[in-house]
Amino acid sequence: MKPAKFFKLAASVLRRLDTLLPPEAAEPDWRALAYRWQSIGRRGVLESLPEPHTFPLGRLAAVDTQMRRLVRNTEQFLAGRPANNVLMTGARGTGKSSLVKALLHEYASDGLRLIEVDKTDLVTLPALLGVLEKRPEKFIVFCDDLSFESGDETYKALKTALDGGLSQRCANVLVYATSNRRHLMPEYMDENLATTGSRGEVHPKEAVEEKVSLSDRFGLWLSFYPFDQNDYLQAAENWLADFGLPFDETARKAALNWSLTRGSRSGRTAWQFAVDWAGRLPHERVSD
């Protein structure tokens, strides 16, 4: 083979290999306020998010009790005092994720940083903790909509990160997770039985204990509940204020109609209404 043809073929092979290999390790942009962790092999990349979606805590409605407890825990963490990992569970669209995002708005100037980690990337969580442990900032590792199916082994990496394993827990890292499941894993009726036929679990209680052991590692549990009509209307008013719009009688009727068409009253539904209302031209802001 002629040298020119060989080098052309080699360059083609290298280009294709380059798409499969992980990028060269680079120092994260520590000036950012928020990040996303993505697994690559046994390690990962900390990608900065230049414009994270944040807003004041005052924009949230019907979560005052949960907000107060979460803020207290976060302030303990920022002050260098003991603080707990947090699990937020309950009805969808009631402000679990929004509370975490709002914390970044309130406390970024105090050194708080937010790192989003998808469930599929939890297997490399120990590598992330190794990157963070020597930093001066305080990091919340945020796992949104967290749940695991039977046979899913990725939760074991999270268990180790929460308790520290043999190594000491990172003093500058907490895990805040949201889920619709209190115990993060599916539970079945036959688990209440001592045995299930001849092939049942010999020690069924131990299988159940394994399932609840992950949620037990979160020291603070916060429960969220469905909105009533007043909660929903307050949330809609708060979000319209964020867009600089009044919550007059026309907007109120439109908000109620919006919730009826969606079959849901929640903070998320209120936000979606506010986005639609703010996006309309002035003459289009009429109750349907």
C-alpha positions as a Markdown table, in Angstrom:
| # | Residue | x | y | z |
|---|---|---|---|---|
| 1 | Met | 0.0 | 0.0 | 0.0 |
| 2 | Lys | 1.3 | 3.4 | -0.9 |
| 3 | Pro | 2.2 | 5.7 | 2.0 |
| 4 | Ala | -0.4 | 8.4 | 0.9 |
| 5 | Lys | -3.2 | 5.9 | 0.8 |
| 6 | Phe | -2.1 | 4.4 | 4.1 |
| 7 | Phe | -2.1 | 7.7 | 5.9 |
| 8 | Lys | -5.5 | 8.6 | 4.4 |
| 9 | Leu | -6.9 | 5.3 | 5.7 |
| 10 | Ala | -5.3 | 5.8 | 9.1 |
| 11 | Ala | -6.8 | 9.3 | 9.4 |
| 12 | Ser | -10.2 | 8.0 | 8.5 |
| 13 | Val | -10.0 | 5.3 | 11.2 |
| 14 | Leu | -8.8 | 7.8 | 13.8 |
| 15 | Arg | -11.7 | 10.1 | 13.1 |
| 16 | Arg | -14.2 | 7.3 | 13.6 |
| 17 | Leu | -12.4 | 6.2 | 16.8 |
| 18 | Asp | -12.5 | 9.8 | 18.1 |
| 19 | Thr | -16.3 | 9.7 | 18.3 |
| 20 | Leu | -16.2 | 6.7 | 20.5 |
| 21 | Leu | -13.4 | 7.7 | 22.9 |
| 22 | Pro | -14.1 | 10.0 | 25.9 |
| 23 | Pro | -12.9 | 13.6 | 25.6 |
| 24 | Glu | -9.6 | 14.5 | 27.2 |
| 25 | Ala | -9.9 | 15.3 | 30.9 |
| 26 | Ala | -10.3 | 19.0 | 31.4 |
| 27 | Glu | -10.6 | 21.2 | 34.5 |
| 28 | Pro | -14.3 | 22.2 | 35.0 |
| 29 | Asp | -15.2 | 25.8 | 34.8 |
| 30 | Trp | -15.5 | 26.5 | 38.5 |
| 31 | Arg | -16.9 | 30.0 | 37.9 |
| 32 | Ala | -20.3 | 28.4 | 36.9 |
| 33 | Leu | -23.2 | 28.2 | 39.4 |
| 34 | Ala | -24.7 | 24.9 | 38.0 |
| 35 | Tyr | -23.3 | 21.8 | 36.4 |
| 36 | Arg | -24.4 | 18.5 | 34.8 |
| 37 | Trp | -22.4 | 15.3 | 35.5 |
| 38 | Gln | -22.2 | 12.8 | 32.7 |
| 39 | Ser | -20.7 | 9.4 | 32.9 |
| 40 | Ile | -17.9 | 8.3 | 30.6 |
| 41 | Gly | -16.6 | 4.8 | 31.3 |
| 42 | Arg | -15.8 | 4.6 | 35.0 |
| 43 | Arg | -15.4 | 8.4 | 35.3 |
| 44 | Gly | -17.3 | 11.3 | 34.0 |
| 45 | Val | -17.3 | 15.0 | 32.8 |
| 46 | Leu | -18.6 | 17.9 | 34.9 |
| 47 | Glu | -20.3 | 20.2 | 32.3 |
| 48 | Ser | -21.0 | 23.7 | 33.3 |
| 49 | Leu | -24.5 | 25.2 | 32.7 |
| 50 | Pro | -24.0 | 28.9 | 31.9 |
| 51 | Glu | -27.7 | 29.9 | 32.4 |
| 52 | Pro | -29.4 | 27.7 | 34.9 |
| 53 | His | -33.2 | 28.0 | 35.4 |
| 54 | Thr | -33.6 | 29.6 | 38.8 |
| 55 | Phe | -36.1 | 32.0 | 40.5 |
| 56 | Pro | -36.7 | 33.4 | 44.0 |
| 57 | Leu | -38.2 | 31.1 | 46.7 |
| 58 | Gly | -41.0 | 33.6 | 47.0 |
| 59 | Arg | -42.4 | 32.5 | 43.6 |
| 60 | Leu | -43.4 | 29.1 | 45.1 |
| 61 | Ala | -46.8 | 28.6 | 46.6 |
| 62 | Ala | -48.3 | 26.0 | 49.1 |
| 63 | Val | -44.9 | 24.6 | 50.2 |
| 64 | Asp | -44.1 | 26.9 | 53.1 |
| 65 | Thr | -43.5 | 24.1 | 55.6 |
| 66 | Gln | -41.3 | 22.1 | 53.3 |
| 67 | Met | -39.5 | 25.3 | 52.2 |
| 68 | Arg | -38.7 | 26.3 | 55.8 |
| 69 | Arg | -37.2 | 22.9 | 56.6 |
| 70 | Leu | -35.2 | 22.7 | 53.4 |
| 71 | Val | -33.9 | 26.2 | 53.8 |
| 72 | Arg | -32.9 | 25.5 | 57.4 |
| 73 | Asn | -31.0 | 22.4 | 56.4 |
| 74 | Thr | -29.3 | 24.2 | 53.5 |
| 75 | Glu | -28.2 | 27.1 | 55.7 |
| 76 | Gln | -26.7 | 24.6 | 58.2 |
| 77 | Phe | -24.8 | 23.1 | 55.3 |
| 78 | Leu | -23.5 | 26.4 | 54.1 |
| 79 | Ala | -22.5 | 27.4 | 57.6 |
| 80 | Gly | -20.4 | 24.3 | 58.0 |
| 81 | Arg | -22.7 | 22.8 | 60.5 |
| 82 | Pro | -24.1 | 19.2 | 60.3 |
| 83 | Ala | -26.8 | 18.8 | 57.7 |
| 84 | Asn | -28.8 | 16.0 | 56.1 |
| 85 | Asn | -29.2 | 14.6 | 52.7 |
| 86 | Val | -32.8 | 15.2 | 51.6 |
| 87 | Leu | -35.5 | 13.1 | 49.9 |
| 88 | Met | -38.6 | 15.0 | 48.6 |
| 89 | Thr | -41.5 | 12.8 | 47.7 |
| 90 | Gly | -45.2 | 13.2 | 46.8 |
| 91 | Ala | -47.6 | 14.4 | 44.2 |
| 92 | Arg | -46.3 | 15.5 | 40.8 |
| 93 | Gly | -45.9 | 19.2 | 40.0 |
| 94 | Thr | -46.1 | 20.4 | 43.6 |
| 95 | Gly | -42.7 | 22.2 | 43.7 |
| 96 | Lys | -40.2 | 19.5 | 44.7 |
| 97 | Ser | -37.7 | 20.3 | 41.9 |
| 98 | Ser | -38.5 | 24.0 | 41.9 |
| 99 | Leu | -37.5 | 24.3 | 45.6 |
| 100 | Val | -34.0 | 23.0 | 44.8 |
| 101 | Lys | -33.6 | 25.3 | 41.8 |
| 102 | Ala | -34.8 | 28.3 | 43.9 |
| 103 | Leu | -32.1 | 27.5 | 46.5 |
| 104 | Leu | -29.5 | 28.2 | 43.9 |
| 105 | His | -31.0 | 31.7 | 43.3 |
| 106 | Glu | -31.0 | 32.5 | 47.0 |
| 107 | Tyr | -27.6 | 31.1 | 48.1 |
| 108 | Ala | -25.3 | 31.1 | 45.1 |
| 109 | Ser | -23.6 | 34.2 | 46.6 |
| 110 | Asp | -22.9 | 32.2 | 49.7 |
| 111 | Gly | -21.0 | 29.5 | 47.7 |
| 112 | Leu | -23.8 | 27.1 | 46.9 |
| 113 | Arg | -23.5 | 25.2 | 43.6 |
| 114 | Leu | -25.9 | 22.8 | 42.0 |
| 115 | Ile | -24.9 | 19.6 | 40.1 |
| 116 | Glu | -27.6 | 17.7 | 38.2 |
| 117 | Val | -27.0 | 13.9 | 38.0 |
| 118 | Asp | -29.3 | 11.6 | 36.0 |
| 119 | Lys | -30.1 | 8.2 | 37.4 |
| 120 | Thr | -28.1 | 6.5 | 34.7 |
| 121 | Asp | -25.0 | 8.4 | 35.7 |
| 122 | Leu | -25.1 | 7.4 | 39.4 |
| 123 | Val | -22.7 | 4.6 | 38.8 |
| 124 | Thr | -19.9 | 7.1 | 38.6 |
| 125 | Leu | -20.9 | 9.2 | 41.6 |
| 126 | Pro | -17.8 | 8.2 | 43.6 |
| 127 | Ala | -15.7 | 9.7 | 40.8 |
| 128 | Leu | -17.7 | 12.9 | 41.0 |
| 129 | Leu | -17.2 | 13.1 | 44.8 |
| 130 | Gly | -13.5 | 12.7 | 44.2 |
| 131 | Val | -13.5 | 15.8 | 42.0 |
| 132 | Leu | -15.5 | 17.9 | 44.5 |
| 133 | Glu | -14.0 | 17.0 | 47.8 |
| 134 | Lys | -11.1 | 19.5 | 47.7 |
| 135 | Arg | -13.2 | 22.4 | 46.4 |
| 136 | Pro | -14.1 | 25.4 | 48.7 |
| 137 | Glu | -17.7 | 25.6 | 47.4 |
| 138 | Lys | -20.7 | 23.8 | 48.8 |
| 139 | Phe | -22.3 | 21.4 | 46.3 |
| 140 | Ile | -25.8 | 20.0 | 46.2 |
| 141 | Val | -26.0 | 16.9 | 44.0 |
| 142 | Phe | -29.5 | 17.0 | 42.6 |
| 143 | Cys | -31.2 | 13.8 | 41.4 |
| 144 | Asp | -34.6 | 14.6 | 40.0 |
| 145 | Asp | -37.4 | 12.2 | 39.6 |
| 146 | Leu | -35.4 | 9.4 | 41.1 |
| 147 | Ser | -36.7 | 5.8 | 41.1 |
| 148 | Phe | -35.3 | 2.3 | 40.5 |
| 149 | Glu | -36.8 | -0.8 | 39.1 |
| 150 | Ser | -36.4 | -4.4 | 40.3 |
| 151 | Gly | -32.9 | -5.6 | 39.4 |
| 152 | Asp | -31.5 | -2.1 | 38.9 |
| 153 | Glu | -28.1 | -2.0 | 40.5 |
| 154 | Thr | -27.3 | 1.7 | 40.1 |
| 155 | Tyr | -28.9 | 2.5 | 43.4 |
| 156 | Lys | -25.9 | 0.9 | 45.2 |
| 157 | Ala | -23.6 | 3.7 | 44.1 |
| 158 | Leu | -26.0 | 6.2 | 45.6 |
| 159 | Lys | -26.2 | 4.3 | 48.9 |
| 160 | Thr | -22.4 | 4.4 | 49.1 |
| 161 | Ala | -22.3 | 8.1 | 48.4 |
| 162 | Leu | -24.9 | 8.9 | 51.0 |
| 163 | Asp | -23.1 | 7.0 | 53.8 |
| 164 | Gly | -19.6 | 7.3 | 52.6 |
| 165 | Gly | -18.7 | 3.6 | 52.6 |
| 166 | Leu | -15.3 | 3.1 | 54.2 |
| 167 | Ser | -14.3 | 6.7 | 53.2 |
| 168 | Gln | -15.6 | 9.7 | 55.1 |
| 169 | Arg | -18.6 | 11.5 | 53.6 |
| 170 | Cys | -17.7 | 14.6 | 51.7 |
| 171 | Ala | -18.2 | 17.6 | 54.0 |
| 172 | Asn | -19.0 | 19.9 | 51.1 |
| 173 | Val | -21.5 | 17.7 | 49.3 |
| 174 | Leu | -25.2 | 16.9 | 50.0 |
| 175 | Val | -27.6 | 14.9 | 47.9 |
| 176 | Tyr | -31.1 | 16.3 | 47.3 |
| 177 | Ala | -33.4 | 13.9 | 45.5 |
| 178 | Thr | -37.0 | 14.1 | 44.3 |
| 179 | Ser | -39.3 | 11.1 | 43.6 |
| 180 | Asn | -42.9 | 10.1 | 43.4 |
| 181 | Arg | -42.0 | 6.9 | 45.3 |
| 182 | Arg | -41.4 | 7.1 | 49.1 |
| 183 | His | -39.0 | 4.2 | 49.0 |
| 184 | Leu | -37.6 | 4.8 | 45.5 |
| 185 | Met | -38.2 | 1.2 | 44.4 |
| 186 | Pro | -41.4 | -0.7 | 43.4 |
| 187 | Glu | -43.2 | -2.5 | 46.2 |
| 188 | Tyr | -45.6 | -5.5 | 45.6 |
| 189 | Met | -48.5 | -6.9 | 47.5 |
| 190 | Asp | -46.9 | -10.4 | 47.7 |
| 191 | Glu | -44.0 | -8.8 | 49.7 |
| 192 | Asn | -46.4 | -8.7 | 52.6 |
| 193 | Leu | -46.7 | -12.5 | 52.7 |
| 194 | Ala | -44.3 | -14.7 | 54.5 |
| 195 | Thr | -43.8 | -16.8 | 51.4 |
| 196 | Thr | -45.2 | -17.0 | 47.9 |
| 197 | Gly | -45.6 | -20.6 | 46.9 |
| 198 | Ser | -42.7 | -23.1 | 46.9 |
| 199 | Arg | -40.4 | -20.7 | 45.2 |
| 200 | Gly | -41.0 | -17.8 | 47.5 |
| 201 | Glu | -38.3 | -15.8 | 49.4 |
| 202 | Val | -37.0 | -17.7 | 52.4 |
| 203 | His | -36.4 | -14.5 | 54.3 |
| 204 | Pro | -38.9 | -12.0 | 52.7 |
| 205 | Lys | -38.3 | -9.4 | 55.4 |
| 206 | Glu | -34.7 | -9.1 | 54.3 |
| 207 | Ala | -35.8 | -8.4 | 50.7 |
| 208 | Val | -38.1 | -5.6 | 51.9 |
| 209 | Glu | -35.3 | -4.2 | 54.1 |
| 210 | Glu | -33.0 | -4.0 | 51.1 |
| 211 | Lys | -35.6 | -1.9 | 49.3 |
| 212 | Val | -36.2 | 0.6 | 52.0 |
| 213 | Ser | -32.5 | 0.9 | 53.0 |
| 214 | Leu | -31.8 | 3.5 | 50.3 |
| 215 | Ser | -34.5 | 5.9 | 51.4 |
| 216 | Asp | -33.4 | 5.4 | 55.0 |
| 217 | Arg | -30.1 | 6.9 | 54.1 |
| 218 | Phe | -31.7 | 10.3 | 53.5 |
| 219 | Gly | -31.8 | 12.0 | 56.9 |
| 220 | Leu | -34.6 | 14.5 | 56.0 |
| 221 | Trp | -37.8 | 13.5 | 54.3 |
| 222 | Leu | -40.2 | 16.1 | 53.0 |
| 223 | Ser | -43.6 | 15.2 | 51.7 |
| 224 | Phe | -45.6 | 17.2 | 49.1 |
| 225 | Tyr | -49.3 | 17.1 | 48.7 |
| 226 | Pro | -51.8 | 17.9 | 45.9 |
| 227 | Phe | -52.9 | 21.5 | 45.6 |
| 228 | Asp | -56.4 | 22.7 | 46.3 |
| 229 | Gln | -57.9 | 25.5 | 44.2 |
| 230 | Asn | -56.6 | 28.3 | 46.4 |
| 231 | Asp | -53.1 | 26.9 | 46.3 |
| 232 | Tyr | -53.3 | 26.6 | 42.5 |
| 233 | Leu | -54.6 | 30.2 | 42.1 |
| 234 | Gln | -51.8 | 31.5 | 44.4 |
| 235 | Ala | -49.2 | 29.7 | 42.4 |
| 236 | Ala | -50.6 | 31.2 | 39.1 |
| 237 | Glu | -50.6 | 34.7 | 40.7 |
| 238 | Asn | -47.0 | 34.2 | 41.8 |
| 239 | Trp | -45.8 | 33.1 | 38.3 |
| 240 | Leu | -47.7 | 35.9 | 36.5 |
| 241 | Ala | -45.9 | 38.4 | 38.8 |
| 242 | Asp | -42.7 | 36.8 | 37.6 |
| 243 | Phe | -43.7 | 37.9 | 34.1 |
| 244 | Gly | -44.8 | 41.4 | 35.3 |
| 245 | Leu | -48.5 | 40.7 | 34.7 |
| 246 | Pro | -51.5 | 41.3 | 37.0 |
| 247 | Phe | -53.7 | 38.5 | 38.3 |
| 248 | Asp | -57.0 | 40.2 | 37.6 |
| 249 | Glu | -60.4 | 38.6 | 37.3 |
| 250 | Thr | -59.9 | 37.7 | 33.6 |
| 251 | Ala | -56.6 | 36.0 | 34.4 |
| 252 | Arg | -58.2 | 34.2 | 37.3 |
| 253 | Lys | -61.0 | 32.7 | 35.2 |
| 254 | Ala | -58.5 | 31.8 | 32.5 |
| 255 | Ala | -56.3 | 30.0 | 35.1 |
| 256 | Leu | -59.3 | 28.0 | 36.4 |
| 257 | Asn | -60.3 | 27.1 | 32.8 |
| 258 | Trp | -56.7 | 26.0 | 32.1 |
| 259 | Ser | -56.6 | 23.7 | 35.1 |
| 260 | Leu | -60.0 | 22.1 | 34.0 |
| 261 | Thr | -58.6 | 21.4 | 30.5 |
| 262 | Arg | -55.5 | 19.8 | 32.1 |
| 263 | Gly | -57.4 | 17.9 | 34.8 |
| 264 | Ser | -54.8 | 19.0 | 37.3 |
| 265 | Arg | -54.2 | 21.7 | 39.9 |
| 266 | Ser | -50.5 | 21.9 | 40.7 |
| 267 | Gly | -47.6 | 24.3 | 40.7 |
| 268 | Arg | -46.5 | 22.9 | 37.3 |
| 269 | Thr | -49.9 | 23.5 | 35.8 |
| 270 | Ala | -49.9 | 27.1 | 37.2 |
| 271 | Trp | -46.5 | 27.7 | 35.6 |
| 272 | Gln | -47.7 | 26.3 | 32.3 |
| 273 | Phe | -50.7 | 28.6 | 32.4 |
| 274 | Ala | -48.5 | 31.6 | 33.2 |
| 275 | Val | -46.2 | 30.9 | 30.3 |
| 276 | Asp | -49.2 | 30.6 | 27.9 |
| 277 | Trp | -50.8 | 33.8 | 29.3 |
| 278 | Ala | -47.6 | 35.8 | 29.1 |
| 279 | Gly | -46.9 | 34.6 | 25.6 |
| 280 | Arg | -50.2 | 35.9 | 24.3 |
| 281 | Leu | -50.7 | 39.3 | 22.7 |
| 282 | Pro | -52.6 | 41.8 | 25.0 |
| 283 | His | -55.8 | 41.4 | 22.9 |
| 284 | Glu | -55.6 | 37.6 | 23.2 |
| 285 | Arg | -55.6 | 37.6 | 27.0 |
| 286 | Val | -59.2 | 36.6 | 27.4 |
| 287 | Ser | -60.7 | 33.7 | 29.4 |
| 288 | Asp | -61.5 | 30.9 | 26.9 |
